[in-house]
Amino acid sequence: MARAAANTEPIEVKPAENPAEWDPWKIMREVYIPKRSRGEMDTQEVGVNNRTFFVPKDKRVDVPLPVAEVVEEMLRRQKIMEENAKRNSGTHEFNV
């Protein structure tokens, strides 16, 4: 059974008085990437601004805010693709 991604509410971040002091890489956010099948890799490679992170699957982990945003967008798009595949499967008529 797949679990939903953690903390799906919008991110509320109050910037520092001096914008130069605000560093999104210091803000940590919990993410969860479900493992879809047995043979799948145990980590998900996530790239942000020429930095590469390997986020473990099937485990709740804290990652920097920019990484969390990329993971959440990836999960959102994956869900849309799965819904479209379900909706479109078996609905096409073939002319022979």
N, C-alpha and C positions, 0 to 999 in steps of 0.2 A: 504494500500500500504506500503510495507516494505521499509525502508530507508537503504542506505548503511552505513557501519561502518565508523566512522570519522577517518581522518588522516591515510589513508592506505599506505602512502609512507613509505619507510624504515626509521628507526629511526637513526638520526645522532647525536651522543653524543660525545663530546670532553672530554676525561678524564682529571682530574686535574693533575697538574705537579707531585704531590705526589699521587700515586695510592691509598694509604691508606685513602685519603680524599674523594675519589670518592664514592658517596653513591647513588645507583639507586633508593632507596626508597624516596629520596628527589626530584626526577625528576617526575613531574606530566604529565599525558597524557590523553587527552579526548577520551572516548570510548562511543559507543552506542550499546546496545543489544536490537534488536527488540523483541516485544512480539508476539509470533506466534499464540496464540489462547486465547479465553476468559477465560477459566478456569485455565490458567497457572499462576504460582506464579509471584508476582510482582518483585521479586529479583532473581538474579543468584548467587549461592554460588560459590566462587572462592577460591581455596586453593593454597598458595605458601609458601613453606618452613615452614610448620606447622603453618602458619598464615591463618586465614579464613576471607574473605571479602564478604559482601553481596552487590553486585552491582545492583542498580535499573534498571529495564528493561523499554524500551520506553522513556528513558530520557538520555540526554547527560550529562555525569559526568566526573570529573577529578579523576583519580586514580594513584597510584604510578606506575612507569614504569614496574616492574615485573608483576603486576596485569594486566596491559594493554597488555603485551605480551601474557599472558595466555588467555585473552579474545579474542584477535585477532586470535590466533591459534585455539581456540574453534569455532569461527565464520567461519574460513577458512575450517575446517574439516566438519562443519555442512553443508556448501554450497556444498562441494564435495559429501557428502552423499545424499543430495537432488538431485543433478545432476545425480548421479548413479541410484537413485531410479526412476527418470523420464525416463532415458535411458533404464532401464531394465524392466519397467512395460509393461505388455502386449506383450512381445516379446518371451515368452516361449511357446513351443508347448507341449501339454500333450498327451501322448500315453495312450489309454484306452484299 
